[in-house]
Structures are given as structure tokens and as C-alpha cells.
């Protein structure tokens, strides 16, 4: 135990992925909380070795200049800790985590920026708790039917190795210069943390198609969404096909759609400056 505490302390002192900790029932959530103003929650995707900081490190410093930015590690990912006997309930476990986090931070309503699985979670939140959700940015979102690609299966079926992680990065990014050995090594080492891989495998066990199907939102529910929604997708995305965002755009009343060319699944990283400018403008709009 003493060794574990020492290692955890060293990580907290040296890793930017470690933020604040808050206990929500028997879940200890690791989250980042920066800036002031109307809160905006950043919800990360579902890749192996992912954390809120890894997904949002290029956006938090920009958005926190005018907003209170809160970026949690979702249950099953990053440095959020759960009991060994935790039972995942798709998608309820993550919806409950975010609602409990809002309650604990005394936030009645927030805007949301969701990446991939985090975007699907944002849609689940607005359908089940519309009063808690303001403006939404959905990036590479699920929420409409699509066939799980071999690339997504590799992402959800990851087994720890440097080569496997390097391949995942190459799948995620259209610009292969982003898939560096240094980034692959960092993400690979994150999957070697005690218990991390076993936990990851519990989130999306095979067959993978059932999880993509579980993300689908019925048309009637999409039609009830009144919030302003900005939908963003990379044209060369090999993880979630562009037609998913195009379908969401057609079915959500107050939706905008922005496609980035020469961009894969990581719009917030591959097009960081443009992405931050686009999201900043959207969040700061004043409804007429």
C-alpha cells in the first residue's frame, strides 16, 4: 500500500493529466477545473490510454480564458477510480457520473463539448436531462446507426503494445505527423498502469457493434432537442463515418454542421486553432 501511495503521489506531482479529485458516492473522479464564467464541460472519447487532459490539452487553456472549463475523466478511463465490483450500465453509468458531478459542484446547467464517445454521452444527457444542458458541441459523434469499422474495432479491442498504440494513433489522425513515437509511447505507458487494461476491456467487450447500436438516439428524441448544437466532423474520419453527423444535422432543429477537410477523428488536435476559434464563437453567441 505504501508503494502504491508513493507512486500515485509521484504521478500527481509530475503528470498534467492529474487534476482535482472529488468523491461521488464510491467513485473518485479526476477532473480539471480552470477559469471562470458560465461552465462548459469537456467530455473525452473512448480510446485506450485516454484522459480528459490528453483529449483537451490544446483547448482548455483557450476556453478557460472566458469560461469555467471542467474536464472529467469518465468512468473506466484516465485516473478516475471505481470499485473493483463496479457494474457498467450503458449509457447510464456515465450519465449518472456527469449529473452527480454537476450536483456536487452546484452547477444547475452547463454547456457541453463532447468528443466521439463524449459527444454521444452529451446526446444521452440532453435527452434524459434537458434542463441541465445548454449549448452543445458534438465532434465525431455517434448517435445514429453506423457499421463498426475495422478501425473502430481495433480501437475498442486494443491490447497493450507500442505497435498497437502507434497503429491506433495512425487511425485517429489523418495527418500522420501527429502520430509520433513520443505520443504513442506516452499513451502506451498509460495503458500499463495497474488495472488500466482490465478496466478498459470491461467497457466495450465484443461484439463491438452492439455498443455503436446502443448509442443511437431515436428520431423523436432528437426532434425534441431545442438547444443550439454545433456538429463538427473530420471528412477523413475512419472511426465514425461522416454520415452520422450529417444525419444528426438533419434531425436536430437548431443545428449547425462544420466539416474539416484533410482531418480525421481528432478535430480538436488536428485542427486545434480553427477548432478553438469555431467553438469559442459558438459558445459566445448571444441568441436574438
Secondary structure, 3 states (H helix, E strand, C coil): CHHHHHHHHHHHHHCCCCCEEEEECCEEEEEEEECCCCEEEEECCCCCCCCHHHHHCCCHHHHCCCCEEEEECCCCCCCCECCCCCCCCCCHHHHHHHHHHHHHCCCCCEEEEEECHHHHHHHHHHHHCHHHEEEEEEECCCCCCCCCCHHHHHHHCCCCCHHHHHHHHHHHCCCHHHCCHHHHHHHHHHCCCCCHHHHHHHHCCCCCHHHHHHCCCCHHHHHCCCCCEEEEEECCCCCCCHHHHHHHHHHCCCEEEEEECCCCCCHHHHCHHHHHHHHHHHHHCCCC
